Amino acid sequence: MIIDFHTHIFPDKIAEACVNSLTERSGEPHFSDGKESSLIARLDEAGVDFSVNLPVLTKKEQFTSITAFGESINEKFYNGGRILSFGGIHPDDECYEEHLHILKEKGFLGIKIHPDYQHERIDSEKFVRIIALAKSLGLITLTHAGYDNVYPEDTKCTPSRILRLLDKIGGYDKLVLAHLGSLLFFDEVYESLAGEDVYFDTANVFGRTDDETVIKIIEKHGDRKVLFATDSPWTKINEYVSHLHSLGLSPESEERILGVNALELLGIKDGRRL
């Protein structure tokens, strides 16, 4: 089974506008239009069984609409669909406790945060309180980590800040650090983060560093804590699957990274929640 743990879709009526705006701001080309149907087509092309959708709240007022969209995606997923959606939370949300409980009650398995787009450092008290509560609720938290093209001047989730966060909350074995721990901070990831009891995903990593660095980090971190991910629509899913195969990992490591680790983290068997 292959699971893409890091993808993005939007409601059809705003999808193309959202993707075009993000491409203009970041300078990164997109390879799909951000619609649910288009992502499913890309999954089919790549032989991927299902993906995880990761919404980003850029305003706290978006909680209700983004949660409703995620619910509609998850209803399809648990009835044979191909996309599982996480929820989202904004660090400025005064109702974060209520909203995290709502996400838990509605069956969301995790949340996505993006310190750069949400203009808050990962080790700030606003994020610490949110992530600590998510941990206590048994939710997965996936955060953008490392460099972001839109805000290159002030990276808000670096390896050192992640370590401070982990110290403040007493560790968190369901924390997923996107982009192999921290995009473009790979030396620091290898020296200080690899081996910590957190997950790394592979989103938007291939081509941003050499394969030797990717393999070195995976070997030090351990293949049980790495999740296959692409960051679609900003990458081509089929090319990412092929690239993962080309790394020369053992069949057992490939199997774990491509899907087994994700199933265990999500608590899902045969594509459905246990």
N, C-alpha and C positions, 0 to 999 in steps of 0.2 A: 504493500500500500504506500502511496505517495501523498503527502499532505503538505500544502503550501501554507505555512503558518503566518504569512505576512502579506496581505493583499488589501486593496482599497476599492470600494465601489460607492456609488452615490445614487440617490433616487433618480430615475430616468430623466425627469424634467429639468434637472440641474446638472446632470453628470458631465456633459460635454463642456459646459461653462466652467465647472469646477476644475476639470482636468486641464483645460486650456489656460486658465488663470494660474494654476500651480506651475505649469510648464513655463509660462512667461516669467514668473517670479524666480524660479529656480534655475532656468536654463537647461533643465533636463528634459529630453524628448520623452513623449509617452508612446506606448505601443498598443493601446486600447483606449476606448472612449469612456471608461469608468462606469459603464452600465453592467448590471447583473448578468444579462444575457451574453454580453461580450466576454466577461470574465469566464463564464462557463465554457464558452467556445475555446478560449485559450487553455483552459484546464483540459479539455478534450484533446486538443492538439498535442499537449505535452504528456498525456497519460496520467494526469494527476487526479486522484480520487475526490478530494475536496480541499477547500481552502478556508482560512480564517480571515474575516473582514475586520479591519481595525479602523474605527472612526476616530476622528480628532475633533474635539470641541474647541473651536477658537474663541467662542464666547460662552459664558456660563448659561445664557438663555437658550442655548441649543439643546439642552439636556432632554427635554420632552420630545422634540421632533426626532432627534437622532436615536433616542431609545425606542420610539415607535417604529422607525425604519428597521432597526436591529431586530425587534420582535417579529416583524413580518418576514425577515430573512430566516430567522431561526424556526419559525413555524414551518416554513418550507423544508428546512434542513431535516427536522425531525420527522418529516413525512417523505423522505427520499431525496431531498435537495442536495445541492453540492457546495453550499457556502454556509459556514457557521459564523455568526457575528458576535464580537465582543461589544460591550458597552463603552461609554466614554464618560469622563468626568473632568471638570475644569478646576484648577487650583483656587480660583476666586469664588467658587460656589460656597456660599454660606450654609447651604443645605446639604453639604456633601455627605453627612452621616445618613440622613434620610434617603438621599439618592443612591448611595451605595447599597443600603438595605433594599431599596426598590429593585435595583439590578439583580441582587441575589434572589429576591422573591420571584422575579420574573424568569429566572432560570439562566441568566447570563453566566458564563463560566469565567469571564475575565473582563478587564478594562484595559483601554489603551490611553496612555498619556504621551504628551510630546512637549518636553520642557521648552524647546526653542519656540515653537509655534504658540505656546501658552505663556511665554515670557516669564518663566519662573524656574529657578535653579532646582535641580532634582533633590538637593539636600536641604532645601528651604523648609521651614516649619509647615508651610502650606502643603507641600507634597509629603512630608514626613507623616503628618496626621492622616492624610488620605491613604497612603500606602500601608501604614500600620493598621488601619481599619480594614482595608482590603485583605491584608494578610490574615487578620483575625476571623474574617468571614470565609476564608478558604478560597478567595478569588485569585486568579492569575492576574498579575499586572505586567503588561508589556510596554516598555518605554522606548522611544527613540533614544539612541545613545550615540554620542560623538558629533562630528561635524554635520552641518546642514547648509546646503547651498544658499538658502534664503537668508540665513542669519550667520554669515561666516565670521563676523567680528567678535562674537561672544558665545562660545559653545557652553550650553547650560547643563549638559550631562556628560561629564568626563569621567575617566576611571577613578580619579581621586575623589570626586564628588560622590560617585557611586559607593565607594568604600565608606565614606562618612555616613551616607544614608543607611547602609547595612549595619554600621555600628550603632546608629541611633535607634533602629527598629529591632535589633537583636537578630539579624539575618532574615532571609526570606527565600525559601527553596522553590517558590513559585514566581519569582521575579525573572522576567525574560528581557534580556538586553539586546535590542535590535542591532543589526549591522556588525555582528561578531564581537560584541562587547562595547565597542565605541568606534564609529566610522572614522578612519584616518588617524586614530590614536592606537594603532595596532602594537607598537612597541610597548606602550604602557599597559595595554591589555595583557600582553604576554607576560610582562614582568610582575604585574600587581593584581590582575583580575582572574586570569586563567587559573582554574583550580578552586575558585570560590563556589559555594553551593548555590549557584544561579544558572540560568540557561542563557546561551547565546543563540541568536538566529543568524542565518546567512544572507538576509535581505540586502540587496544592492552592494554586495561585497566583491563579487567576481568582476575583475577589471579595475577595481579601486585599489587593489594591492596584488602582489604576485602570489601564485599558488603555493609557493614554499612557505610564505607567511601564514596563509590559511591553514595549511596542513600542520605547521608547527603549533599554532594556537589550539587546533582541535586535539592534537596529541597531548598537549599539556593539560588542557581543560577536561578532556575525557569525552568519548563519543556518546555517552549517555546524557550529556547536558548540552547537546547541540541540536538545533531544529532547522530543517530545510525551510527556506523562505526566499521570496523573490523581490517583494515590494512592487508587484504589478499594480498599476499599468506602467510603471517607470522602467520596467525590465521585461524581457521576453521570457516567459515561463519555460518554453521548450528548450531554449538555450541554457537556462539555469540547470535544468535536469541533466542535460548533456554534460555541462561543465562539472557538476558534482560527480558524475560517473567518471570523468576524465582525471580526477585527482589521484586515482590509484589507491583509494582506501580499501580495506578488506571488505568482502561481501557483508560481513556481520556489521561493520561500522556503517556502511552505506544503508543497510536496512534500518538500523536504529535512527540514523539522521533523517532519512527520507520519510519515515512514518511512525516507527515504533515509539520513539520518545514522545512524539506529539500525542499519540493515543493514550499513553500512560499519563501524561500531564493533564490532558483534557478529561480523563476518565471515561473514554469512549471505546466501545468495542463494535467492530463491523460498521463503523460510521454512525453509531447511535449511542446515546448516553447510557452509562451503566446505572 
